[in-house]
Amino acid sequence: MKISDFIDDVSGRSRIQRFASSRKGWMWCVAFVVLLSGLLSCLVWYAQRPSQALPAFQQSFEELRSLEAQWNSGILALQLGITPNYDNVTLTARDLEQGLNALTTLTASNPELVGLLDKLRQYQSSIGQKNVLFQQVKASHAMLRNAVSVLPGVIAECYEHPGVAAQATGNKRISDLITESVNSVMSFLTAPTPLLQGEVNERLSRIRDAAQATETGLANALNRLLAQIDVVVRERIKGNDLSLQLNAVATDADAKVILEQVRELSVGAEATKRALWLGVILLSAILFVLFLILVYSLSRRFLKLKKDNAMLQQANENVEEQLMQSAKLSALGQMVAGITHEINTPLAYVRAVFELIRERLTSETALEQAADEEAHEEVVMLLSDGLHGLDEIATLVRTMKNFSRLDKGTIEPFSVEEGLESALLLAKPKLKYVADIKRDFDSIPPIMGSPTQLRQVFLNLIVNAADAIASTNRRGTLTLRTLITSSDTVQIDICDDGPGIPEENLSKIFDPFFTTKSVGQGTGMGLSICYRIIENHGGTIAVNSWVGKGSVITLILPRKDASFASANTPKLSHISETLLSTG
């Protein structure tokens, strides 16, 4: 293979792969699957659809054939004189004609039977021809019966003449000729063969000769007898010819052709049904293969999507962790001036104390009085005050360090009331000028949680309360309340008597970046972060506010054991660990 051909093959495969993984490719694939599914459904429906047309046609045609056989029997019985009248035969012919008309209409309206229409019409035409001949046979039979019924009277009229006993030809009388002729006619009526017809003609010829030689009255009677016998013979011959023509109509041949075609159609229908089921099997196999391909592709896409979602979730949690840390630093930045003042005050006090001690110790007077007990106590007191100032500085610095350090999300026992005190210490620069602090602690036992995260929640809520009270331009009261609500939860209330929160803002205060403070005064992330931290600890946070009276932030936190710590430490710490490893 040439290199150019290999490159073209690879590029063609990559284009196919890109198309298969694209939205357009998936839409085409789904459309193809839907099309095949619809085709499969149609094939299954058509293959399972019961076809009653051919069986119904065959049953109806067999019933018509039975009527035709009954009709033929009636015609034969009529010809043999077994049936005294032809009413039943006529009714059978009418039923046969009506049934054929109905079957022809049904065949013409059914696509499955339309191939039988020409043969059925041919059969219908043969039945119609046969019916016409039957009507002629019926008319001939009626005339024959009338002629035969008149014949006894004409014979009796001949026998009433005295000359009937006269000698005719040879040794036979005219009465003998009449008797022989009547017997020949009766035989001919029973079996109208050419031999019997010749015998009848011969007998009639003798009577005709005798009539010419006899007297006028007897001759007229004999001529009437001859005329009546001629009618009987003629109608019998006509009826026999019509019967032969009627029996010669090829309805049986037409019926056999129709039945053979019905059989062929049945075989074809079975073959079509087998082909349909074969198509169903092939389409099912194709759809099954496509389904496996789709499942495989979807599983790969799902795994990729799951991986992408995990990456997005990791990135989102990293951003949230960074926002939480930024919120801490932002809070410290906003309070840095007050905290600096808080550090400088004890630091200046310590400086003054130690300068005073230096002066006392270095001055000659101080040295002389060093042995004095009162002076010694004064020095001890000054040193104690200095150490106290240093302790305050160390406590403040330690609190700031604990608050500002990067949270590792470690779950450990945490004293809610100590956390509140730490937050109060950090917020002291803001609080001491705007509010008095009221503590209503219930001495609740330690809970399991992340200390740094919960301290951040307390500080955010206390600073927000201080800002709310400060906006009223009057000194207010900040109340911190803790109590045990049940055996497994604790409640923390942070109450202020500030201006309250308008009702239209209550549903939005936990939304990210929502703030009512001036630009540069807040990021709008504080309460959102608090909500997320409390939610991750399995707790709830709620706000009750009254415009002009103040607000109450209520935290409900669960009291968990060590199993909670081991189960939730990864949840609260994996973002921080990521930051530590990348920072």
Number of C-alpha atoms within 10 A of each C-alpha: 5 7 8 9 10 11 11 12 12 12 12 12 12 12 12 13 12 12 14 16 13 12 11 11 15 14 12 14 15 14 12 14 17 13 12 16 15 12 15 21 13 14 19 17 12 14 19 12 10 8 12 10 15 18 12 12 18 16 12 16 19 14 14 19 16 13 19 20 13 17 23 18 13 22 24 15 16 18 18 13 13 11 15 9 15 16 11 14 21 18 12 19 23 15 16 23 19 13 17 20 14 11 21 20 12 16 21 15 12 13 10 15 17 14 15 19 19 14 16 21 16 15 22 21 14 18 22 15 16 22 19 13 20 23 14 17 23 21 14 20 22 15 17 21 16 13 18 19 12 15 20 13 12 19 20 12 15 24 18 11 14 9 18 21 13 13 15 21 13 6 7 12 16 24 19 16 20 22 13 17 23 20 14 21 26 17 16 22 21 14 15 17 14 11 11 18 19 13 18 23 18 14 20 25 15 16 26 16 13 22 21 14 12 18 12 11 13 23 22 15 20 27 18 17 26 22 15 18 23 17 17 25 23 14 22 24 19 17 24 20 13 20 19 12 14 22 15 11 15 13 20 14 11 20 19 12 16 21 17 12 15 19 14 12 17 14 12 12 15 13 12 13 18 13 13 20 18 13 17 19 14 13 17 15 12 14 18 12 12 16 13 12 12 16 13 12 14 13 12 12 13 13 12 12 13 12 12 12 12 12 12 12 12 15 14 13 17 18 14 16 22 16 17 22 20 15 21 23 16 18 20 18 12 15 18 15 13 17 22 11 13 18 18 14 14 20 17 13 16 21 15 14 20 17 12 14 18 12 13 17 16 11 12 11 11 16 12 10 15 15 10 11 10 11 14 13 11 12 19 13 13 18 16 14 17 21 15 15 20 17 13 16 18 13 14 18 15 13 16 17 11 15 24 19 12 19 22 21 21 22 24 19 18 18 17 26 21 12 20 23 17 22 24 20 18 25 21 21 18 20 24 13 13 22 21 13 16 12 15 13 13 14 12 14 14 16 21 22 30 23 23 21 25 21 22 25 24 23 26 22 19 27 20 16 26 25 17 22 24 19 12 14 10 12 17 20 19 22 19 22 18 21 17 17 12 10 8 12 15 22 21 24 19 21 22 26 24 27 18 19 20 12 11 8 12 12 10 13 19 21 15 14 15 17 19 13 12 8 8 7 12 18 18 18 22 28 21 17 23 22 20 17 21 19 14 14 24 15 18 17 20 12 15 13 20 15 13 13 12 18 21 20 18 18 20 21 24 18 21 18 14 11 9 15 18 13 11 18 17 16 14 24 17 18 23 21 17 16 16 12 8 7 6
